[in-house]
Amino acid sequence: MLHLSLRQLRVFEAVARHNSYTRAAAELHLSQPAASMQVRQLEDEIGLPLFERLGKQVVLTEAGREVFQSSRLINQSLREMQEVLESLKGVSRGSLRIAVASTVNYFAPRLLAIFQQRHPKIGLRLDVTNRESLVQMLDSNSVDLVLMGVPPRNVEVESEAFMDNPLVIIAPPDHPLAGERTIPLARLAEETFVMREEGSGTRQAMERFFSERGQTIRHGMQMTRNEAVKQAVRSGLGLSVVSLHTIELELETRRLVTLDVEGFPDRRQWYLVYRRGKRLSPAASAFRDFVLTEAAVIAAPANLDAV
């Protein structure tokens, strides 16, 4: 009889999903040594190695793949049990894990603050990450609800649009194109663009926009955070495409301007997404209803009419 702990399986499953002790530890709010110790204890109990190292990456062994499949089923059953127990408690209490795209985090705290005021006994956990990680969370069903841009096509999900997400082109106020009207899209071929990282939803939307119109853009510096992108544009390192939600303060203070470019703003949508077939707890259902009915009023960018 194997004596395995649920904690060991949860840590192992996260390491296997991320192929990384560091990312798994961050997700579970553990130190990396603590995550390594849990996996090592699991390997000692099983009597077989579950991972092998290839350079800086860890990959599953044959035994690891077997344990991974079982651990996912066990963790899924535990989550479903928790959801059933929370449904018995009613919407007044319970827990809720929400994951949002980094751009959504510009307005997500406003939504969560109001929701928490109405439901003070519901425990909230917020994960802020990029699109690639959100898709992984949906695939593993490790999160209750996700707020993101375009829903993934490679994972079976339910998705509902809840608010406009206008994408705009930003420049420093002294840029030669600032103040010009109806700038032809082809004119931007002469400009350099500051880019978000691979896996960013904003970057994917930006590249899709130009590709669909047969236009290419010159890639400049690549940044992993919206704040870094804005600082780079303010410093004259290039133009960029960002969500209007991210630049409300900069537009008010004239630190940045939006360019009047043909086809912009590119009016996208924000979506509430969860795994298809998932049984939403009362807390998750209440938050879903709140977002779908009130988010557009609470969090719509104040500068929407100005672009």
NURO-207306 format. One record per residue (C-alpha): y, x, z. Coordinates in steps of 0.05 Angstrom, whole numbers, padded with zeros to 5 digits, always signed. Example, Ala and Ser with C-alpha at 12.3 -4.5 7.8 and 13.67 -1.06 7.14 Angstrom:
2
-00090+00246+00156/-00021+00273+00143/
END
This chain:
307
+00000+00000+00000/+00067+00029-00021/+00123+00026+00031/+00185+00020-00012/+00252-00004+00011/+00297-00051-00027/+00354-00001-00019/+00312+00053-00053/+00296+00007-00111/+00369-00015-00118/+00393+00057-00121/+00338+00078-00169/+00353+00020-00215/+00427+00039-00218/+00412+00112-00233/+00363+00092-00288/+00413+00044-00318/+00470+00095-00319/+00427+00157-00331/+00472+00188-00279/+00471+00197-00203/+00547+00202-00202/+00560+00135-00237/+00505+00100-00198/+00533+00125-00132/+00603+00101-00152/+00577+00032-00170/+00541+00026-00103/+00597+00058-00063/+00551+00115-00040/+00559+00189-00040/+00520+00226-00094/+00476+00262-00042/+00459+00195-00010/+00438+00166-00077/+00396+00228-00092/+00362+00223-00024/+00343+00150-00036/+00310+00167-00103/+00276+00228-00074/+00246+00186-00018/+00222+00136-00069/+00189+00191-00110/+00156+00219-00048/+00127+00150-00031/+00102+00139-00102/+00076+00210-00110/+00104+00219-00180/+00170+00243-00209/+00213+00185-00235/+00266+00227-00271/+00271+00292-00308/+00334+00330-00324/+00355+00344-00395/+00418+00385-00389/+00468+00345-00348/+00432+00279-00360/+00374+00249-00323/+00321+00210-00362/+00262+00168-00340/+00192+00195-00339/+00133+00150-00358/+00125+00130-00285/+00200+00119-00280/+00199+00070-00338/+00145+00029-00304/+00183+00028-00238/+00248+00011-00274/+00219-00051-00306/+00191-00075-00239/+00255-00058-00201/+00297-00098-00249/+00253-00159-00239/+00256-00150-00163/+00331-00142-00162/+00339-00202-00208/+00295-00245-00162/+00336-00223-00102/+00402-00241-00136/+00374-00310-00155/+00351-00321-00084/+00420-00302-00058/+00452-00350-00107/+00407-00407-00084/+00422-00392-00011/+00497-00390-00025/+00492-00457-00062/+00462-00487+00001/+00523-00461+00040/+00571-00495-00009/+00633-00468-00042/+00670-00455+00024/+00632-00390+00034/+00589-00339-00002/+00602-00276-00042/+00627-00264-00112/+00624-00200-00154/+00673-00199-00211/+00681-00143-00263/+00742-00137-00307/+00766-00094-00364/+00818-00042-00342/+00872-00080-00380/+00854-00145-00346/+00868-00112-00279/+00943-00118-00295/+00937-00192-00278/+00870-00200-00243/+00898-00186-00173/+00945-00245-00181/+00887-00291-00197/+00843-00264-00141/+00900-00270-00089/+00910-00344-00104/+00835-00357-00106/+00825-00320-00040/+00879-00361-00007/+00843-00425-00027/+00774-00399-00009/+00785-00349+00048/+00711-00347+00068/+00686-00325+00000/+00676-00249-00002/+00703-00219-00066/+00684-00153-00098/+00723-00129-00159/+00699-00075-00207/+00749-00047-00258/+00720-00009-00316/+00719-00004-00392/+00684-00048-00442/+00622-00005-00448/+00607-00009-00373/+00621-00084-00373/+00569-00095-00427/+00519-00055-00386/+00534-00099-00325/+00523-00162-00366/+00458-00134-00395/+00431-00119-00326/+00458-00184-00297/+00487-00143-00240/+00553-00181-00237/+00571-00255-00229/+00629-00261-00278/+00665-00214-00326/+00736-00220-00352/+00743-00182-00417/+00764-00183-00490/+00715-00198-00546/+00646-00216-00516/+00588-00170-00534/+00542-00190-00591/+00483-00149-00568/+00474-00185-00501/+00460-00259-00493/+00521-00286-00457/+00561-00349-00446/+00635-00338-00461/+00698-00381-00455/+00768-00363-00476/+00819-00373-00421/+00884-00339-00444/+00919-00306-00503/+00917-00230-00505/+00972-00208-00553/+00965-00136-00578/+01030-00102-00595/+01052-00035-00622/+01095+00004-00573/+01145+00061-00584/+01199+00097-00544/+01267+00063-00550/+01296+00120-00592/+01240+00118-00645/+01267+00112-00717/+01228+00046-00727/+01256+00014-00664/+01299-00046-00683/+01274-00050-00755/+01249-00118-00778/+01182-00134-00811/+01158-00062-00818/+01103-00057-00872/+01035-00040-00844/+01028+00017-00894/+01089+00051-00864/+01049+00065-00801/+01004+00114-00840/+01061+00164-00829/+01056+00157-00753/+01010+00186-00701/+00975+00139-00652/+00957+00153-00580/+00887+00125-00571/+00846+00096-00514/+00777+00126-00503/+00714+00108-00542/+00685+00046-00510/+00753+00015-00496/+00760-00058-00519/+00833-00046-00538/+00814+00013-00582/+00759-00028-00616/+00807-00085-00630/+00859-00036-00657/+00811-00001-00703/+00783-00068-00727/+00853-00094-00743/+00871-00035-00787/+00802-00030-00819/+00802-00104-00839/+00867-00092-00876/+00845-00028-00911/+00892+00016-00871/+00878+00082-00836/+00917+00111-00778/+00927+00182-00754/+00893+00193-00687/+00931+00234-00636/+00916+00245-00562/+00861+00204-00529/+00872+00174-00460/+00825+00139-00411/+00879+00098-00376/+00932+00050-00399/+00984+00084-00355/+00970+00150-00388/+00978+00118-00457/+01045+00089-00438/+01070+00156-00410/+01048+00191-00474/+01085+00142-00518/+01148+00147-00474/+01144+00223-00482/+01144+00218-00558/+01071+00236-00571/+01061+00177-00617/+01057+00101-00622/+01001+00060-00593/+00971-00010-00593/+00967-00042-00524/+00960-00110-00493/+01026-00143-00477/+01000-00154-00406/+01005-00078-00394/+01079-00068-00410/+01118-00124-00377/+01155-00075-00331/+01169-00025-00386/+01198-00078-00431/+01243-00105-00376/+01269-00035-00361/+01273-00014-00435/+01228+00046-00423/+01187+00022-00483/+01198-00025-00541/+01152-00065-00585/+01156-00055-00660/+01163-00113-00708/+01104-00094-00753/+01072-00138-00805/+01012-00175-00773/+01034-00161-00702/+01028-00185-00648/+00953-00189-00661/+00936-00251-00621/+00869-00240-00588/+00838-00277-00530/+00814-00260-00460/+00745-00287-00444/+00706-00306-00381/+00635-00282-00393/+00569-00286-00357/+00496-00275-00374/+00464-00334-00411/+00416-00372-00368/+00449-00348-00304/+00453-00400-00249/+00524-00396-00223/+00533-00401-00148/+00584-00451-00121/+00632-00393-00110/+00624-00368-00182/+00631-00439-00209/+00694-00449-00169/+00724-00384-00195/+00704-00401-00267/+00738-00469-00262/+00800-00437-00231/+00806-00385-00287/+00795-00434-00343/+00846-00484-00318/+00900-00441-00285/+00898-00369-00309/+00941-00381-00370/+00996-00410-00326/+00992-00358-00271/+00983-00295-00312/+01013-00306-00381/+01060-00247-00398/+01133-00264-00386/+01153-00227-00450/+01109-00269-00496/+01168-00303-00531/+01203-00237-00543/+01151-00208-00590/
END
